[in-house]
Amino acid sequence: MPMSSMRSDHEGCGDPVSTSSSHLILNSVGAETLHDIVSEHLQLLETSAAVYERNGDYADEILTSGWCRTMSAASRKLCNTDDDRVAASCGKWHCHHSCWNDTASRAIAEERPVDLPCAGGLRLLAVPIVASGKVVGAISAGYGNPPLDTDSLTALARKFEVNVEDLTIQARGYVPRPPEIVELAKKRLVIAARLIGEMVSRAQIERQYHMLFHSMLDGFALHEVILDENDTVADYRFLDVNPAFEKLTGLTARQLIGKTVLEVLPRTESYWLETYGQVALTGVPIHFEQYSAEIGRHFLVSAFRPREGQFACIFHDLSDRKLAETKLKEQVNELTRWHDVTLGREMRVIELKHEVNQLLAAASAPPRYHMVAETDSLRSIPDE
């Protein structure tokens, strides 16, 4: 069946997707892709299907058969409100109640498929959607043939407040599916739940990476190496940078991404090319401290290879620490110099006092200073 004919007809049935507040599945997979996935198994059944977020909000809904559209629209009308949220809790939207309350919510709570009769005369299978080890929603589908006996049709017409003749026309208009087709559709529903869960998991990981990438304080950059005719790294191209890297270099992502380092920083030292080239070609990570004359800052760098021919770097700016270390070293040197000067002066005074005592001794006079021997020096004590 062409995909365009699989579009749900919500006329009279409400549009519950538009009122949803939780969009984890919908935003992770995308409306069009999600609709295509759900439509895949419905091509075999031509009934109805829905994808629910964990809180019961609709991520997608498809009603393909006249029977399902008739029953859903009739029970939706019984709620006597234009608000789908109010209708969902009115107790008379029988199709929604069967699909969500009886099957999908139970599949989520029990973390297993649930297969139960539907209020609209078919059966419903709901399969939980698991992403990153947690149930994030469920996908459900109707299957089976509408009843054709008069008693069942009359009972449904009374419950849904529709004309029994119209209901009979819709029931007879549905083409029965053989059991093997129904079983195949069930298997596809399980596969669809698994596929949606995997897509949500990947989207969650991407969002976490994006948040870390943009909030980390250290600079981060992803590159690909450019080899010359001798397979030697001659340059490398920026593939992505985070805001911290922009701040470190003073260059924006717009100026960097897609450009090579020698295009934007032409005086880059060969050391960087050689070091990063080894990482990209061998896959061996490296950690080192290095001063970039082009940027004028000291960095602690961690480089690794995410895939062949690429390397990623995390830059921690050491410039302030290096400046503080230099100032501290200068202060220590200055103190040492003053210590040496002061100590030299003290030693000269002691020597002079010693010479005075020697002159007095030569004149048979008592010494003026008492000299006390100490380690590597003499200390004088003046006479009383």
C-alpha positions as CSV (number, residue, x, y, z in Angstrom):
1,M,0.0,0.0,0.0
2,P,1.4,3.5,-0.8
3,M,2.6,5.3,2.3
4,S,0.3,8.3,1.5
5,S,-2.7,6.1,1.9
6,M,-1.5,5.0,5.4
7,R,-2.0,8.5,6.8
8,S,-4.5,8.5,9.6
9,D,-7.8,10.2,9.2
10,H,-8.5,12.1,12.5
11,E,-11.7,13.7,11.4
12,G,-14.1,13.3,14.3
13,C,-11.5,11.2,16.2
14,G,-9.6,14.1,17.8
15,D,-5.9,14.8,17.3
16,P,-4.3,13.7,20.5
17,V,-0.7,14.0,19.3
18,S,-1.1,17.8,19.0
19,T,-2.0,18.1,22.7
20,S,0.9,16.0,24.0
21,S,3.3,17.5,26.5
22,S,5.9,14.7,26.7
23,H,7.9,14.4,23.5
24,L,10.8,12.1,24.2
25,I,9.9,9.5,21.6
26,L,8.5,12.0,19.1
27,N,11.5,14.3,19.3
28,S,14.0,11.5,19.4
29,V,12.7,9.7,16.3
30,G,11.0,12.5,14.4
31,A,7.4,12.7,13.4
32,E,7.9,11.5,9.8
33,T,10.2,8.6,10.6
34,L,8.0,7.5,13.5
35,H,5.0,7.5,11.3
36,D,6.8,5.4,8.7
37,I,7.9,2.8,11.3
38,V,4.4,2.5,12.6
39,S,3.0,2.3,9.1
40,E,5.3,-0.6,8.2
41,H,3.3,-3.3,10.1
42,L,0.0,-1.6,9.5
43,Q,0.4,-2.3,5.8
44,L,-0.3,-5.9,6.7
45,L,-3.4,-5.3,8.9
46,E,-5.0,-2.0,7.9
47,T,-6.4,-1.4,11.4
48,S,-5.1,1.1,13.9
49,A,-1.9,1.7,15.8
50,A,-0.6,4.2,18.3
51,V,2.7,5.1,20.0
52,Y,2.5,6.4,23.5
53,E,5.0,8.3,25.6
54,R,5.5,6.9,29.1
55,N,3.0,9.3,30.6
56,G,0.3,8.3,28.1
57,D,0.7,11.2,25.7
58,Y,0.5,10.2,22.0
59,A,3.6,10.3,19.9
60,D,1.8,9.0,16.9
61,E,-1.6,7.5,16.0
62,I,-2.8,5.9,12.7
63,L,-6.3,4.8,11.9
64,T,-6.4,3.1,8.5
65,S,-9.6,1.0,8.4
66,G,-13.2,2.4,8.1
67,W,-14.1,0.2,11.1
68,C,-11.4,1.7,13.4
69,R,-12.1,5.3,12.3
70,T,-15.9,4.8,12.8
71,M,-15.5,3.3,16.3
72,S,-12.9,5.9,17.4
73,A,-14.9,8.9,16.1
74,A,-18.1,7.6,17.6
75,S,-16.6,7.1,21.1
76,R,-14.7,10.4,20.9
77,K,-18.0,12.1,20.1
78,L,-19.6,10.7,23.3
79,C,-17.2,12.8,25.4
80,N,-19.0,16.0,24.2
81,T,-15.8,18.2,24.3
82,D,-13.3,19.6,21.9
83,D,-10.5,19.1,24.4
84,D,-8.7,15.8,23.8
85,R,-7.2,15.8,27.3
86,V,-10.7,16.1,28.8
87,A,-12.0,13.5,26.4
88,A,-9.2,11.1,27.4
89,S,-10.5,11.0,31.0
90,C,-14.3,11.2,30.3
91,G,-14.7,7.4,30.5
92,K,-16.6,7.2,27.2
93,W,-13.8,7.4,24.7
94,H,-13.8,3.6,24.6
95,C,-11.2,3.1,21.9
96,H,-8.7,5.3,23.7
97,H,-9.5,3.6,27.0
98,S,-8.9,0.2,25.6
99,C,-5.7,1.1,23.7
100,W,-4.1,3.1,26.5
101,N,-5.6,2.2,29.9
102,D,-6.1,-1.5,29.3
103,T,-3.1,-2.4,27.2
104,A,-0.4,0.2,26.6
105,S,-0.2,1.5,30.1
106,R,-0.1,-2.1,31.4
107,A,2.6,-3.0,29.0
108,I,4.7,-0.1,30.3
109,A,4.0,-0.9,34.0
110,E,4.7,-4.6,33.6
111,E,7.5,-4.2,31.1
112,R,6.1,-6.9,28.8
113,P,3.8,-7.3,25.8
114,V,0.1,-7.2,26.6
115,D,-2.6,-8.8,24.3
116,L,-6.2,-8.1,25.2
117,P,-9.7,-7.7,23.6
118,C,-10.5,-4.2,22.4
119,A,-13.8,-2.4,23.3
120,G,-14.2,-1.9,19.5
121,G,-14.6,-5.6,18.7
122,L,-11.0,-6.4,17.7
123,R,-7.9,-7.3,19.8
124,L,-5.0,-5.1,20.8
125,L,-1.3,-5.9,21.2
126,A,0.9,-3.5,23.1
127,V,4.7,-3.8,23.3
128,P,6.8,-1.7,25.7
129,I,9.5,0.6,24.1
130,V,12.8,0.3,26.0
131,A,15.6,2.9,25.7
132,S,18.9,2.7,27.6
133,G,17.4,0.0,29.8
134,K,14.3,1.9,30.8
135,V,10.7,1.7,29.5
136,V,10.0,5.0,27.8
137,G,6.6,4.2,26.2
138,A,4.7,1.6,24.2
139,I,3.4,0.9,20.7
140,S,0.1,-0.8,20.3
141,A,-1.9,-2.1,17.3
142,G,-5.3,-3.5,16.7
143,Y,-5.7,-6.8,14.9
144,G,-8.4,-9.4,14.0
145,N,-11.7,-9.2,12.2
146,P,-14.7,-7.0,13.2
147,P,-17.7,-9.1,14.4
148,L,-20.2,-9.9,11.7
149,D,-23.0,-11.5,13.8
150,T,-26.1,-9.4,14.5
151,D,-26.0,-9.6,18.3
152,S,-22.4,-8.4,18.5
153,L,-22.9,-5.6,16.1
154,T,-26.1,-4.5,17.8
155,A,-24.4,-4.4,21.2
156,L,-21.5,-2.3,19.8
157,A,-23.9,0.0,18.0
158,R,-25.7,0.6,21.3
159,K,-22.5,1.2,23.3
160,F,-20.9,3.5,20.7
161,E,-24.3,5.1,19.8
162,V,-24.0,4.5,16.1
163,N,-26.3,3.2,13.5
164,V,-26.1,-0.6,13.3
165,E,-26.5,-0.6,9.6
166,D,-23.5,1.7,9.1
167,L,-21.5,-0.4,11.5
168,T,-22.4,-3.5,9.5
169,I,-21.2,-1.9,6.3
170,Q,-17.8,-1.1,7.9
171,A,-17.5,-4.6,9.3
172,R,-18.2,-6.3,6.0
173,G,-15.9,-3.9,4.2
174,Y,-12.9,-5.1,6.2
175,V,-10.8,-7.7,4.3
176,P,-10.0,-10.6,6.8
177,R,-6.3,-11.4,7.2
178,P,-5.0,-15.0,7.3
179,P,-3.4,-16.0,10.7
180,E,0.1,-16.1,9.2
181,I,-0.2,-12.5,8.1
182,V,-1.5,-11.5,11.6
183,E,1.5,-13.3,13.2
184,L,3.9,-11.6,10.9
185,A,2.4,-8.2,11.7
186,K,2.8,-9.0,15.5
187,K,6.5,-9.8,14.9
188,R,6.9,-6.5,13.0
189,L,5.3,-4.7,15.9
190,V,7.9,-6.1,18.3
191,I,10.7,-5.1,15.9
192,A,9.2,-1.6,15.6
193,A,9.2,-1.2,19.4
194,R,12.9,-2.4,19.5
195,L,13.8,0.0,16.6
196,I,12.1,3.0,18.2
197,G,13.8,2.2,21.5
198,E,17.2,2.1,19.9
199,M,16.6,5.4,18.1
200,V,15.6,7.0,21.4
201,S,18.7,5.6,23.1
202,R,20.9,7.1,20.5
203,A,19.2,10.4,20.7
204,Q,19.6,10.4,24.5
205,I,23.3,9.7,24.1
206,E,23.6,12.5,21.5
207,R,21.8,14.9,23.8
208,Q,24.1,14.0,26.7
209,Y,27.2,14.4,24.5
210,H,25.9,17.7,23.2
211,M,25.3,19.0,26.7
212,L,28.7,17.9,27.9
213,F,30.4,19.2,24.7
214,H,28.9,22.7,25.2
215,S,29.2,22.9,29.0
216,M,32.7,21.5,29.6
217,L,35.2,24.1,30.8
218,D,38.1,22.5,28.9
219,G,38.5,23.1,25.2
220,F,37.6,20.2,22.9
221,A,38.2,19.8,19.2
222,L,37.7,17.0,16.7
223,H,40.0,16.8,13.6
224,E,40.9,14.7,10.6
225,V,44.4,14.4,9.4
226,I,45.5,15.3,5.8
227,L,48.3,13.2,4.4
228,D,50.8,14.0,1.7
229,E,52.0,11.7,-1.1
230,N,54.3,10.0,1.4
231,D,51.5,9.3,3.8
232,T,52.9,11.8,6.2
233,V,50.6,14.1,8.1
234,A,50.9,17.5,6.4
235,D,47.9,19.3,7.9
236,Y,44.7,18.6,9.8
237,R,41.2,19.8,9.4
238,F,38.8,21.0,12.1
239,L,35.6,19.0,12.2
240,D,34.0,20.3,15.4
241,V,35.0,22.6,18.4
242,N,33.2,23.5,21.6
243,P,32.7,27.0,23.0
244,A,35.6,26.6,25.5
245,F,37.9,25.9,22.5
246,E,36.7,29.1,20.8
247,K,37.5,31.0,24.0
248,L,41.0,29.5,24.2
249,T,41.9,30.3,20.6
250,G,39.9,33.5,20.1
251,L,38.5,31.9,16.9
252,T,34.9,31.0,16.4
253,A,33.5,27.6,15.2
254,R,32.5,29.3,12.0
255,Q,36.1,30.3,11.4
256,L,37.5,26.9,12.2
257,I,35.2,24.1,11.1
258,G,36.0,22.9,7.7
259,K,39.4,24.7,7.6
260,T,42.8,23.3,8.2
261,V,45.1,24.4,11.0
262,L,47.6,25.8,8.6
263,E,44.9,27.9,7.0
264,V,43.7,29.5,10.2
265,L,46.9,29.3,12.3
266,P,49.7,29.2,9.7
267,R,52.6,29.5,12.2
268,T,51.6,26.3,14.0
269,E,54.7,24.4,15.0
270,S,55.5,21.1,13.4
271,Y,55.5,19.5,16.8
272,W,51.7,19.6,16.9
273,L,51.4,18.0,13.4
274,E,53.8,15.2,14.3
275,T,52.3,14.5,17.7
276,Y,48.7,14.5,16.5
277,G,49.6,12.5,13.4
278,Q,50.9,9.7,15.5
279,V,47.7,9.6,17.5
280,A,45.5,9.6,14.4
281,L,47.6,6.9,12.5
282,T,48.5,4.6,15.4
283,G,45.5,5.0,17.7
284,V,47.8,5.4,20.7
285,P,46.5,8.1,23.0
286,I,48.9,10.7,24.5
287,H,49.0,13.2,27.3
288,F,51.5,16.1,27.3
289,E,52.2,19.7,28.3
290,Q,53.2,22.1,25.5
291,Y,53.4,25.8,24.8
292,S,51.7,27.1,21.6
293,A,53.6,30.0,20.3
294,E,50.9,30.6,17.7
295,I,48.2,31.0,20.4
296,G,50.6,32.2,23.1
297,R,49.4,29.8,25.8
298,H,50.5,26.7,27.7
299,F,48.2,23.6,27.4
300,L,47.8,20.2,29.1
301,V,46.6,18.1,26.1
302,S,44.9,14.8,26.0
303,A,44.6,13.4,22.5
304,F,42.9,10.2,21.3
305,R,41.6,8.6,18.1
306,P,37.8,8.2,17.9
307,R,38.1,6.6,14.4
308,E,40.8,6.0,11.9
309,G,42.3,9.1,10.4
310,Q,40.8,11.4,13.1
311,F,42.0,12.6,16.5
312,A,40.2,14.5,19.2
313,C,41.8,16.7,21.8
314,I,40.9,18.1,25.2
315,F,42.8,21.2,26.1
316,H,43.3,22.4,29.7
317,D,44.8,25.9,29.8
318,L,47.9,26.0,32.1
319,S,48.9,29.5,31.2
320,D,47.8,31.1,34.6
321,R,49.5,28.3,36.5
322,K,52.7,28.6,34.4
323,L,52.7,32.4,35.0
324,A,52.2,31.9,38.8
325,E,55.1,29.4,38.8
326,T,57.3,31.8,36.9
327,K,56.5,34.7,39.3
328,L,57.1,32.4,42.3
329,K,60.5,31.3,40.9
330,E,61.5,35.0,40.4
331,Q,60.5,35.8,44.0
332,V,62.5,32.9,45.3
333,N,65.5,34.0,43.3
334,E,65.2,37.5,44.5
335,L,65.0,36.3,48.2
336,T,68.0,34.1,47.6
337,R,70.0,37.0,46.2
338,W,69.2,39.3,49.1
339,H,70.0,36.5,51.6
340,D,73.4,36.0,50.0
341,V,74.1,39.8,50.0
342,T,73.0,40.2,53.7
343,L,74.9,37.1,54.8
344,G,78.0,38.4,53.0
345,R,77.8,41.8,54.8
346,E,77.4,40.1,58.2
347,M,80.5,37.9,57.5
348,R,82.5,41.0,56.6
349,V,81.6,42.8,59.9
350,I,82.7,39.7,61.8
351,E,86.0,39.7,60.0
352,L,86.6,43.3,60.8
353,K,85.8,42.8,64.4
354,H,88.2,39.9,64.5
355,E,90.9,42.1,62.9
356,V,90.3,44.8,65.6
357,N,90.8,42.1,68.3
358,Q,94.1,41.1,66.7
359,L,95.3,44.7,66.6
360,L,94.4,45.1,70.3
361,A,96.2,41.9,71.2
362,A,99.3,43.1,69.4
363,A,99.2,46.2,71.5
364,S,98.9,44.1,74.7
365,A,95.3,45.4,75.1
366,P,92.3,43.3,76.0
367,P,90.0,42.2,73.0
368,R,87.1,44.5,72.3
369,Y,84.8,41.7,71.0
370,H,84.3,38.2,72.2
371,M,84.1,35.8,69.2
372,V,82.0,32.6,69.5
373,A,82.7,29.8,67.0
374,E,79.6,28.6,65.1
375,T,79.2,26.2,62.2
376,D,80.9,27.7,59.1
377,S,81.0,31.2,60.7
378,L,81.9,33.3,63.8
379,R,79.6,35.3,65.9
380,S,80.8,38.3,67.9
381,I,79.7,39.3,71.4
382,P,80.7,42.9,72.4
383,D,82.5,43.3,75.8
384,E,80.5,44.8,78.6
